Amino acid sequence: MAQAIATIVLVHGAWADGSSWNKVVQLLQAKGFTVIAVQIPLTSVDDDIAATSRIIADTAGPIVLVGHSWGGVAVTQAGDDPKVAALVYVSAFAPDVGETGSSLIGAHPAPPALSTVVTDSSGYVYQTMDGMLQNVAPDLPVAEAKSLTATQGRLAGRAFGQSVTEAAWRNKPCWFIVTPDDRVVSPELQAAEAKRMGARTILLHSSHMSLLSHPQDVAKVIEDAAVVAVAGS
């Protein structure tokens, strides 16, 4: 099948790891796609970009590069690679050059998840159990959301003040899944980003963790992007 020519590279967000894509991975693999989930370290913007770029360097194109949440920052710069044919943002940060996580968050209403963040002794931030249940993944079964609390990756607080030097969404076809019920990344921020990049925008009534609560919908958008990626390669 023509769509299977594209390789799908998935980048997870903060308070998560690559396993957050497991349900989407299985759906895409069943369609014949080669899928790779990047494990970003969440230690800095540059480190996350480097981890994503290493996977891209060793992967045949065309590539559909997908970022969830904080992973959108890495996708925005790493996606400038010529092998990347399409970008998909899922409830994600999509900064322009010079913008930071803090500046994007500050330009819109504060999401509830910010009130349930804890900073550890090394300056890394993570979600409390209540935060995961009430703000990050309220539409997942309780046991599944609790598991996310245990496996979450902690994000370096300093990363919120760091920026990208390239914005691939300016010259690549983009898709953006906006989640109006999101309590982690402001829906207003998501909508503003999607509008300015001219993305093909899909509204999905889901928590921030749509990749786990609505994996079929997320996989379908990625598959649609793969069709365009192959056609344009």
N, C-alpha and C positions, 0 to 999 in steps of 0.2 A: 504494500500500500504506500502511496506516494508520501503521505505524512510521516511515515516512519523513518525517512531519510534524515530529518532534523534530529539533533541531539538536544535533550532538555537538561539544563543545568539549573538546579534549585538552590536558593540561598535563604537560610532560615533567619529569623529575627532574634532580638534580645529575649531573655527569659525563655529560651527554647534551645533546641539543637537540631541536627539534621533529621532526627527521627520524627520531628513534627510533620514531615512531608510523607510519612510512610503510606498513608492511605492514598494520597495522590500518586505516589510512585507506582503502587500496585496497579492502579487504573491505567496509567500511561504505559506501563510495561505490557499490560494485557493488549494494548493497541499496537504493540510492536516497536515502541520508542525505546531508544537507549536513554537512560535517565541517570544523572549523577547528582547527589545531594552534597553540596559543599559543607564542610564543617568550619565555620568562621570562628576565630578565637575570641571575638568581642573585647579585645584588649585595646584597640584603637581603630580609627577609621582606616588608616594606612594598612594596618595588619589585616583587617577584614578584606580590603581591596586586594592585597597581595595573595591571600588565600584563595580568593575567587579567581584571580588572574592565573594562578598556577594551574587550576583545573582547566580553564579555557585554553591555555597554552598547549596542553596535552590532549585536547579533544578535537576531533574532526568537526568541521562546520558543514552546513550552517547550524548555528546554535540558537536556541531560544533560551534567553537568560531571564530567570524568574526570581523576584525578590519579595519576601514577606516582611512587613514591618520594618525593623531596623536594617534588615538585609537589603532593602531598597537603596540604601546609601552606597553599599559596595557595588550593587548592580549598576548604579548610575555612572560610576567611573569605569569599572571593569568592562562594561558593555560597549565601550568605545572601540574595543578590539574588532578588526574587520571580519572575523569569523562569526561575530554575533549579528544575527539577521533580524531579531525581534526582541523586544523587552516586554515583560509582563510584571506589573506591580500589583501586589495583593495587600490592600490596607497598609500601604508602605510609605516610608519617607522617600521623596524624590527631589533632593535638593538641586538648586542651581549652583554654579561656581561661586564660592564664597559664603554660601548659606550653611548654617549649622543646624544640628538637631534642636538646639535650644532656641535658635531664631525662628525656626519653623513652628515649634510648639508654642512659642510666645505670641505668635501672630494670630492665634485662634483660641477659642475657649479651651480652658484646661481640661483634659480628659480625667475622669474619675480615677483611673489607675495610678495617676501620679500621687494620690493620697495614700496608696497602700504599698509604696516602695520603701525598702529598707536599704541603707548604705552600710556595707560591712567595714571592717577595720582597715581594709586596703583600698577603700574608695570605690568598690564595685557595688552596683545596685541590683537588687533582685526583688521579686514579689513575695509577699506573705501568702500563707495558705488562703486567708480570706480574700486577698486581692486576686488570686488565681480563680477562686470560685465565683466571686462576685463581679469582677471586672474583666479579667482576661478571657476566661472560657465559661461564662455562665450558661451557655447552651450545650455543654458537654455533660455526659453523666458524671456524677460527683466523683466516683472512683477514678475516672479518666483524668479529670481536672486535678485531683490530688496527686496523681502520678506526674503530671506536668510540673507541679511544685517541686517534686524531688529531683527531676531531671533537668530543670531549667539552667541555662547558662547565665552567669552574672556578667553584666555589661560595665566596663570601666566608665565611671562617672565623667572622666575627662573627655571621653569621646563625644559627649554632647556639644562640646565647644570646638570640635574639629570639622573641617570642610573638605569637599572634593575639589579637584582641579580640572575635571572634565565633566560634562553633562551629556551623556550619550543619548538621552531622550530627545535632544535637539535635532538629531539627524537619523534616528532609527524609528521604525514603526513601533508603536506602543499600545499596550492594552492596560487598563487599570480597573481592578475590582474594588469598588467603593462599598464599604459596609456601613450603612447609615446607623446601625445599632451599636457601633464600635465604642468601647469605653477605654481604649488604650491609645489609639491614634485618632485624633479628632476627625469626625466625618467632614467637617468644614475644611480642614486641611487637605484631606484626601481629594475632595471635590475640586478644590482650588488647584491642586497639583495636576489632576487629570485634565482640567480645562486648559491650563497654560501649555501643556505638552501636546494638546490636540489628540489625546489618547482615545481609543475606542473604549468607551466606559460602560461597565456592567455594574448595576446596582444589585447587591446581594444582601438580603436581610439576615444577618448573621452576627455572631460575636466576632471579636478580633481573630479568633482561631477558626476561620472558615475552612481552612485546609484540612481540619479535622472534623468539623461539624457539618460541612457541606462539600466533601471532597469531589463528588461527581461534578458539581457546578464549577469548581476551580479547575479540575482537569479538563473540562470542556473548553474553557477559555484558553488554556495553554495549548490544547490541540488545535484550536482555531488559529492561534498565532503561528503554530508550526506549519500549517498549510500555506500561510503567507510567506513564511521564511523560506520554504522550499521553492515556491513559485518565483521568489525574487532572487534566488541564488544562481 
